[in-house]
Every structure is written in structure tokens, then in C-alpha cells.
Amino acid sequence: MSHLAGAPSFRLLSGETDGSHRFPVGYQRRRRAMRDRDSELLNIPGVGPQTRQRLLPQFGSLRAIHEASAESLAAVVPRKTAEAIRRHFHPPQPAA
């Protein structure tokens, strides 16, 4: 069988097989990345599934939530929750 490895038809079929696996693997990686981002929000005290459901459609992504000010977060969630989210992504720096 090893003598077929260099045959053009074998290389063509091998390339097709590799290409057909690339799409489902990429899809699963994107889904896993989304799941991991969502779980980061759920690790913040005071943020549950309902709060996450309000934040993500409003801001569009975890990165946008990360970059949002406490005021813009407070427009969507209670002020205390907005401040907890802000502290999670931007912890206060200790005084030097």
C-alpha cells in the first residue's frame, strides 16, 4: 500500500479527505470558543444566565462587554452587577 502514497490519485483523495474534515473541526472549535466565553461571564458573582442573555445581544460579544464602561453596562443590568463585571475584567491595581 505504501507504493500508492506517491500516486496523484492518492494525493487527490487524501487532500479531499483533509478538506472535508477541516470544516467540522473548525465549527467545533468555534462552538467551544463561544461556550468558553459564555462561561467566563457566568463566573462573575451576580451574573447568571438571564443577565448573560441581556448583555450579549446588547453588546454583541464578550470583547465589547470587556471594553464597556460601568455606565454603559448599568444601562442593561443593575449598577451593582455592572460594577462587578467591570471589576472582573479590570481589577483595581494595588497602590505601589
C-alpha positions in Angstrom: 0.0 0.0 0.0 2.9 2.4 0.7 3.8 2.4 -3.0 0.4 4.2 -3.7 1.2 7.1 -1.3 3.0 9.0 -4.1 0.3 8.4 -6.8 -1.5 11.5 -7.9 -4.9 9.9 -7.4 -4.0 9.1 -3.8 -2.8 12.6 -3.1 -6.0 14.0 -4.6 -8.2 11.8 -2.4 -6.1 12.5 0.6 -6.4 16.2 0.1 -10.2 15.9 -0.3 -10.4 13.9 3.0 -8.3 16.5 4.8 -10.5 19.3 3.4 -13.7 17.6 4.4 -12.5 17.3 8.0 -11.4 20.9 8.2 -14.9 22.3 8.2 -16.5 20.3 11.0 -13.3 20.6 13.1 -13.4 24.4 12.6 -17.1 24.5 13.5 -16.5 22.6 16.7 -13.6 24.9 17.7 -15.8 28.0 17.2 -18.6 26.5 19.3 -16.1 25.6 22.1 -14.7 29.1 22.0 -18.2 30.6 22.3 -19.0 28.2 25.2 -15.8 29.2 27.0 -16.6 32.9 26.6 -20.1 32.5 27.9 -18.8 30.6 30.9 -16.5 33.4 31.8 -19.5 35.7 32.2 -21.1 33.1 34.4 -18.0 33.1 36.7 -18.7 36.7 37.7 -20.7 37.0 41.0 -24.2 38.3 40.3 -24.2 37.3 36.6 -26.4 34.4 35.7 -28.0 33.1 32.5 -30.6 35.8 32.4 -28.0 38.6 32.8 -25.8 37.0 30.1 -28.8 36.9 27.8 -29.3 40.6 28.3 -25.7 41.5 27.9 -24.7 39.5 24.8 -27.4 40.8 22.4 -26.9 44.3 23.6 -23.1 44.4 23.3 -22.6 41.7 20.7 -19.5 40.0 22.1 -17.6 39.3 25.2 -14.9 41.7 24.0 -17.4 44.5 23.8 -18.6 43.7 27.3 -14.9 43.7 28.4 -14.4 47.1 26.9 -17.7 48.7 28.1 -17.8 51.3 30.8 -19.6 50.8 34.0 -22.2 53.3 32.9 -23.0 51.5 29.6 -23.2 48.2 31.4 -25.5 49.8 34.0 -27.9 50.7 31.2 -28.5 47.0 30.7 -28.0 45.5 34.1 -28.3 46.8 37.7 -25.5 49.1 38.8 -24.1 46.6 41.3 -23.8 43.9 38.6 -22.3 46.4 36.2 -19.6 47.3 38.7 -18.9 43.6 39.4 -18.5 42.9 35.7 -16.2 45.9 35.3 -14.1 44.8 38.3 -13.8 41.3 36.9 -12.4 42.5 33.6 -10.4 45.4 35.1 -9.3 44.6 38.6 -8.1 47.5 40.7 -4.3 47.9 40.7 -2.7 47.8 44.1 -1.0 51.1 45.2 2.7 50.9 44.7 
